[in-house]
Amino acid sequence: MQIKLIALDMDGTTLNDNHITMTKKNRRAISAAIAKGTTVVPATGRTYCDLPYDIKRIPGIRYVISSNGSSVIDLEKNEQIYSNLIEVQVAVKVLDILADYDAYGELYFGGKAYAQRHSFSRIDSSTRSLPVAFFYAKRKKVSNLSEFVRQQGKPIEKIEIVPSLSHKDELIEHLKELPITITTSGMNSIEITNLGANKGDALVHISQYLGIEASESMAIGDNFNDMEMLSWAGLSIAVANADDAIRNIADFVTLKNSQSGVAHAINRFVLSNHGIGL
């Protein structure tokens, strides 16, 4: 079966360990797949504004799954073709719970990311990382996230939390009482979307929109927020650095992200004359 759609996770999969760039081999393979007529869809936990420049500058990428599947954007028309958002009341409850913990929190709204002023200082030294610091510097700052959501009065895409390691399990137990989806993409994060919102759900909708069957799709990922996407795709690929749970459900394990694992998979299953044949 010909692969007509490739869904690519970003961090830990397509991007290098710096979370900003990708290898030349990955870029060339993605471009070659697009030139062959394959639809390539970045599928990221990030909001649209954080899509890496290395991805944005590849000609032919039209659709993006962002915020862990909460939003699907048509870049050519500059419009949202699917969304599954957290209602205001639920978002406020999440943020009110967060306020009781030593944790960094941010939210995605309208394709942009917001953080509370000075909240980065609440993260203890064991959970601070270069990616977290880098993204915090790019966030729009507001005085209070909960109040911001109330004032906007509109559903939001996602809430991301980086808690103190000592409080993480307790915080998750409190959050489980709410109608939300809880996952992670690593870096000790807790990622919250609306109940039922995930990359797999978004992949189903964009595939239906494009008239593509599950058997004609391939997904590549590395972490728990890729689970549903890999489970639905006709061909599931894990990079070698993926979590054990992801490697265990994958049809094929490619090279590490830093070793151009995405290019290796695309060359084998999309560009090769030999086709799928596992």
C-alpha positions, -999 to +999 in steps of 0.1 A: +000+000+000+013+034-010+019+059+019+000+090+012+004+108+045+033+110+070+026+124+105+058+136+122+063+143+158+088+171+163+107+171+196+127+139+201+118+126+167+123+150+137+143+176+155+178+174+170+183+173+207+185+211+207+147+211+199+153+237+172+170+223+141+169+190+122+195+171+102+201+178+065+191+142+058+158+146+075+151+178+056+160+162+023+139+131+029+108+152+039+112+174+008+116+143-014+084+127+000+065+159-006+079+161-042+066+125-047+031+137-037+030+125-001+013+148+024+037+155+053+020+168+085+041+180+115+023+167+146+035+185+177+027+192+213+037+228+206+013+255+197+015+267+161+036+298+169+064+275+182+067+254+151+104+254+143+117+275+114+135+244+100+100+229+094+083+261+083+108+267+056+102+234+038+080+241+008+049+220+005+040+215+042+004+227+042-012+211+073+000+211+110-014+192+140-006+214+170-011+214+207-012+176+210-041+174+185-062+202+198-059+221+166-053+213+129-043+243+107-044+247+069-013+269+064-023+278+028-057+291+038-045+303+072-075+287+089-083+260+115-099+230+099-104+210+132-103+218+169-110+201+202-106+227+229-107+229+267-138+248+278-132+279+300-146+265+332-125+234+330-093+254+321-099+277+351-102+247+374-069+232+361-051+266+366-066+270+401-053+236+411-019+245+396-017+277+417-014+255+449+018+239+437+054+249+430+051+245+393+056+264+360+025+266+339+017+279+304-014+278+281-019+278+244-047+300+231-053+311+195-021+296+182+000+315+208+016+306+241+012+325+274+030+322+307+025+339+341+051+365+350+077+353+373+063+317+373+096+303+359+111+311+393+088+285+409+105+256+392+131+239+414+166+233+400+159+196+394+133+203+367+148+233+350+161+226+315+174+245+285+143+238+264+120+250+292+140+282+297+142+288+259+104+285+255+096+306+286+116+335+271+093+334+240+060+333+259+036+363+261+035+372+298+003+378+318-002+386+354-024+356+362-033+327+338-066+318+354-078+354+352-065+357+316-087+327+306-117+342+324-112+375+306-108+360+272-139+338+277-130+314+250-119+277+250-081+271+249-059+246+232-037+232+259-021+237+293+014+226+300+028+222+335+064+215+347+060+207+384+085+201+411+094+164+410+083+159+446+047+171+438+042+157+403+022+125+413+000+144+437-007+170+411-017+144+385-041+127+410-059+160+415-061+167+378-075+133+371-108+144+387-114+167+357-127+159+322-093+163+305-066+143+287-033+141+305-001+131+288+036+140+285+063+145+258+091+142+283+111+168+302+090+161+333+060+179+317+024+174+323+004+182+291-033+188+293-059+189+265-096+185+263-110+151+270-105+130+238-080+155+222-048+139+211-026+135+180-044+104+170-078+121+171-064+149+149-048+125+125-082+107+120-099+140+112-072+153+088-071+119+071-109+120+066-106+156+054-081+145+027-098+112+019-068+091+031-073+057+047-054+047+079-036+020+059-022+048+037-007+067+066+026+065+085+034+081+119+067+086+136+071+094+173+090+090+205+069+097+235+035+091+253+018+120+235+024+101+202+007+069+214-027+074+199-013+087+166+010+056+162-018+032+172-041+046+145-016+049+116-013+020+092+025+021+097+039+031+131+075+040+135+094+047+167+128+064+168+155+044+186+155+069+215+118+065+221+103+055+254+100+017+257+062+018+256+064+035+222+089+011+208+068-018+219+037-007+199+057+004+168+058-017+136+094-006+130+121+011+151+143+035+131+175+053+141+177+079+168+164+114+161+200+127+161+209+100+136+183+111+110+158+084+120+130+102+102+150+102+070+159+065+074+122+056+078+110+078+049+137+064+026+128+029+035+090+030+034+081+059+011+109+066-013+122+031-018+109+010-047+105-019-023+075-003-006+064-013+030+071-050+033+080-053+070 
